[in-house]
Amino acid sequence: MNTKSVMSEFESWLDTTLNFEKRPIKGIFWLKTMEFLCDRFNNPQNEYLSFHVAGSKGKGSVSCFMACILEAAGKKCGLYTSPHIVDLRERVAMPHSFFSDDVYASAIAELIPRVDSIIPQDLPGEREGTWFELLTLFSFLCFRQAKVDCAVFETGMGGRLDATNIIKPECCCLTPIELEHCEFLGDTLTKIASEKAGIIKPHTPVFSSAQNDDVKKVFRDKATEVNAPLYFIDELVDKISIDESVRITDASMNAIIECSRFFSRPLHIKLRMPGAFQVWNAALAAVAIKNRFPEITEEQIEQGLSSAKLPGRFEVAHFEIKGNPVTIVFDGAHTVNSLSFTLENFYRYFGAKADILFACAADKKMVEMSHLVCSSNCAFSSITVTRPGKNKQSNYEGLLTAFSSSNIAQGGKSPAILNGNPDYLQAINEALNLAAFRKKTLLVSGSFYLVAEVKKLLAQTTVPVA
């Protein structure tokens, strides 16, 4: 069986549907289509225990931490996240590997003909399933086909009307809320929080990251309305200690989580996704799983958290380019807060005077992010600005203008060498070659789509160095 061919055909079939990630459209969100589709397939989402994660940032990391803990405890666990970097199967997998070829092929063979045979007039509102809805259905089918014990689902953009929100989770997790996708979710934190809080289910425990007071009130009101126990991680954890010693080779971080309410002793973890915010994400995942499965041991939780890794989340890789060693850090940070954390991490591990390749989607806060990059302690020697790829709407001219202004306005600091190229493939090559020639570490950030394009090009032209 040629899995690559089968998945390629599946992606081609998916691409005939409306892909909101590539072409945002208002007013298409509702759950009726997912309910119809799942009912047609005998509700595969109810065949295993499920866990639900929503938020503005960190939800992929929390989902991964939860799945890794469950796997370390001996459970077969599915993990549904987005976006993927290189391979679509990254979205529908187990914590540390893809499923067998048969699982994907069987799910595709079940999915496509039964969807294609639907009479359009039978669909709710006669609206066909979108790309994300059908991929979510695909994940339900894969997990059923693989006979998983449980599955962790990361929402897409929102929560209340997200395609994943037909599952009946054992618990829900809500990660930090910030202004994002305002055109679709609302222009205030409380409006966005209301959409994210839509995953809270009756009598189902909810675990939340630290939030501002307005967001906390939204979550508390929703939880009270449906009689759901609600816990905020900053109100549960006794103490978090972080070892600030630098490990440049793998960018790992040692930390201790003390939470006497849930654990009999402090958790000692070595995170492969470093950063103080990731320690809090790990704590959120740990208490959520421990609450549902009190029999899971502290050792199993430590093992799971320490094994967690997601592509494109402060991922450190080493390459040889034109005879010179180059360290590349891939991080898809695409909000102001997440980029701020990335820059702090990067400076901690790699210091100043590195290079950065940056691109972002058109709906991002370009001025604020350009200011962060240009004013950070990283003091980048070179900044290359481009588009995030061919599939994501972008505003290259606006981004270049923002970086030009921010780069000049740094007071006494020497401005970086600013390179702009709207051709992302040329820009990637230019940034890689410049980093190799000057023997600089390169940070690739601002968009998972940009990370994907850089990885694809590197896979064609270089071999990673261990």
Buried (B, 14 or more C-beta within 10 A) or exposed (E): EEBEEBBEEBEEBBEEBBBBBEEBEEEBBEBEBBEBBBEBBEBBBBBBBBBBBBBBBBBBBBBBBBBBBBBBBEBBBBBBBBBBBBEBBBBBBBBEEBBEBEBBBBBBBBBBEEBEEBEEEEBEEEBBBBBBBBBBBBBBBBBBBBEBBBBBBBBBBBBBBBBBBBBEBBBBBBBBBBBBBEEBBBEEBBEBBBBBBBBBBEEBBBBBBBBEEEBBEBBBEBBEEEEBEBBBBEEBBEEBEBEEEEBEEEBBBBBBBBBEEBBEEBBBBBBBBBBBBBBBBBBBBBBBBBBBBEEBBBEBBBBBBBBBBBBBBBBBBEBEBEEBEBBBBBBBBBBBBBBBBBBBBBBBBBBEBBBBBBBBBBBBBBBBBBBBBBBBEBBBBBBBBBBBBEEBEBBBEBBBBBBBEBBEEBEEEEBBBBBBBBEBBEBBBBBBBBBBEBEBBBBBBBBBBBBBBBBBBBEEEBEEEE
